[in-house]
Amino acid sequence: MTLTARSASADAAPADTAQETVYRPPHELDLHRTVGMLRRGRNDPTMVIDGTVIWRALRTPLGPTTLALRMLGGEVHATAWGPGSGIALDLVPALCGAHDDASDFDPSLHPLIADTARRHPGLRLTRTDEVFDALACAIIEQKVTGMQAFGAWRWLISRFGAPAPGPTPRPMFAAPSPDQWHRIPSWAWHRAGVEPPQSRTIVRAAERGDRISRAVRAAASGDDRDRVLTSLPGVGVWTSAETRIRALGDPDAVSIGDYHLAHEVGHALTGARTDDTGMIELLAPWAGQRQRVVRLIHASGVQEPRRGPRLAPEDHRRR
């Protein structure tokens, strides 16, 4: 892994001053498949994919910062704007899968997984280290359609987040701090379409935001991270797994309780639907690397034929 020295005084840089670095990954890298999975809908205010460039708005201890990533040859060219430019540039290797270890992964256990792994050798597991942001996002996505969750995320971030600096392709915003999440008024949650159980869960978690983040990072295993996260009222195994996937690049996290995932895994690996219990049995041969298998299934393009109309979203604001 090689990360070139960035410009001097990268930390606390003026918002209009660009700081740059080049990351040379020691492995093949598909930047868009690796980092692109973090985007929450096409209009995510924290992330924009503009042609070959991935833009991310970050909250750093020094202030809101914008990071732009572009793959040129085998190198990732990264540019950052804002007071936390140095912090953002230091995150580039993790975002590009530098901490992802697939050494004990055996794709040959299933022909679909073997073929997909061969066709997508640059698919890595990204890591943001933004534990509370990932947790808040996952809570918003509880028990609703993706369209509802992405709309609520966009509405809240655009109003309570911090404007991102730099020449972004459209207005972007860094997610609020835990303290700012805690102070979002009840009417705003209602306006965003977030139901009371989810808004209360985020507000309660925000009271311990930094402590939660430290405890999750300090946990030694996936089970330990689950214990930390599921000790929070309103956070179950699905929310914990989604948080671990985005924030920590956890290679073994599986979103048990997902509306679609068990069906997708069953169809891809056996040609037939299954439930959560069946999914766990199917993924058991890849213990320790189950999230990687899920990602490869998504990358394979194999999808269960649609059996009916899409789930109609329910708007609790009209009750």
Buried (B, 14 or more C-beta within 10 A) or exposed (E): EEBEEBBEEBBEBEBEBBBBBBBBBEBEBBBBBBBEBBBBBEBBBBBBBEEEBBBBBBBBEBBBBBBBBBBEEEBBBBBBBBBBBBBBBBBBBBBBBBBBEBEEBEBEEBEBBBEBBEEBEBBBBBBBBBBBBBBBBBBBBBEBBBEBBBBBBBBBBBBBBBBBBBEBEEEBBBBBBBEBBBEBEEEBBBBBBBBEEBBBBBBBBBEBBEEBBEBBEEBEEBEEBBEBBBEBEBBBBBBBBBBBBBBBBBBBBBBBBBEEBBBBBBBBBEEEBBEBEBBBEBBEEBEEBBBBBBBBBBBBEBEBEEEEEEEEEEEEEEE
